[in-house]
């Protein structure tokens, strides 16, 4: 009503809250960072690309017959929606398709052109590990893709 409100004299709480550390991410995508680690044996990590619901990181292999590794993690609404997202991604990698074991989880391996992918779900999060073959067939990258997927989500 245009007047200054009266001062609160009830003696409210004197508790304080601490701000997050300057390098601590507090946005929703911060929970996905664990899927794109700074270090993966055999790969050199590049920069992180993030948006409000997903995170992507490229890696350069230090040996082997792949010339690129890309890890993508996306937050879905719930586990059911995540499973639907996996079904859609499977359609993009239809060759050599089949189930793989990622630690205690079941994932999908498939190929398309020179790309090999392992896709799996961790609760409401969809993770894809994609390798590109610089030589040979993409299906030859299955062991390497499963190994990386297991190291980040198994």
N, C-alpha and C positions, 0 to 999 in steps of 0.2 A: 504494500500500500504506500510505498515511497518512504517509509520510515526505517531507521536502522534497527535491526533486531536486538533484543536485550542480550547481554553477555551470558554465557553458560556458566553457572556457578555450582553445578552439580559435582564438580571435582573429577570429571571424566578420567579416563585411563592415561597413565603416564608411560605406557609401553611404546617402544619405538620399533620401527621396522627398518631393516637394512636394505640398501639398494643392491642390486646385483653387481658383481664384479664387472669392471669395464669390458673385459673380454668374454663375458658370459652372455650367450644369446638367450633372449627371452621370448622371441616370437614363436608361433606355432611350429614352424619348420625345424626349430632347433632340436626337436626330438628325433629328427631323421638323420642328423649328422653322424650318428654311430654307424650308419650303413655306408658312408663314404669316408673311410678312415684316411689319415695322412700317410699311413704306411701299410702296404700290402707287399709281401715278399714277391720279388720278380717284376715289380711295376713302379714307375715313378709318377707320383700324384701330381696332377695339375690343379688349376683353380676350381672352386666350387661355384655352381650356378644354382641359385635358389629362387623360388617364388613362394607365395603363401602356402601352397599345399604339396610342394615337391622339391626335391634336391637332386642334382646331377653332378657327377664328377668324372672327368676324363683321366685316364692313366695311360702312360706310354710303357709298353712292355720292355724290359731290359734284355730279354732273350726269347727264344721260341719262334713259332711261326705265326704269331699274331702281331699286328702293328697298331692295335688300339683296343683299349678296354674302356667301356662306359658303364658306370653304375648309376641307376636311377631308382629313387625311392619316392613313392607318392602316398600320401595320407588319404584314405578313403573314409566315407562316413561311418562305416562299420565293417565287420568281417564279411558279411554277406555281399556288400557292395564291392569289397576288395576281390572276392572270388569272381564276381561278374567282370571286373576289370581284367583279371587273369584270362578268363575265357576269350575276351576280345583281343588281348595281346597274342594269345596262341594262334589266332587266325593270321597274324602277320609273319609267323615263323612256322609254316606248316610242314616243312620237310624234315625228315628224321625225328619227328615228334615223339615224345614219350615221357614217362615219369622218371624223376630222379630223386634221390634222397639227399636232403640238405640238413645234416644233423638229425634232429628229431622231426623235421618237417618234410613234406612231400612237395616237390617242385616239378616244373615242366622244362624239358630241354627241346629246342627246335632250331632249325636253320632257315635262312633265306639268302639266296645269292651267296656272298662271302661272309655272312654274319651268322654267328652262333649265339644263342641266348639261353640263360637259365632264369626262370621266373618263379618266384615263390611269395607266399604271404606270411606275414608276421602280425597276427591280430588284424587290425584294420589297415595295415601298411602293405603295399605291393612293392616288391623289390625286383628289379631286372638287372642282370649282369650280362652285358653283351660284348663279345669279342669279334674282331674282324680279322680274317685270315689274310696275311700278306702272301703266303704260299700255301699250296695244298687245298684241301676241302674244309669247309666250315665245320663239318661234322667231326673232323680231327681235333677240334678245340673243346670237345665235350668235357674231357677230364679237367682241363684248365679252368673252364667256366664253373664246373661244380666245385672245384677246390676254392676258387675265390668266393663263390656264394656261401660255402660252408664257413669260410673264415669270417665273414661279416654277419651271417645270420643263423648259423647252425648251432 
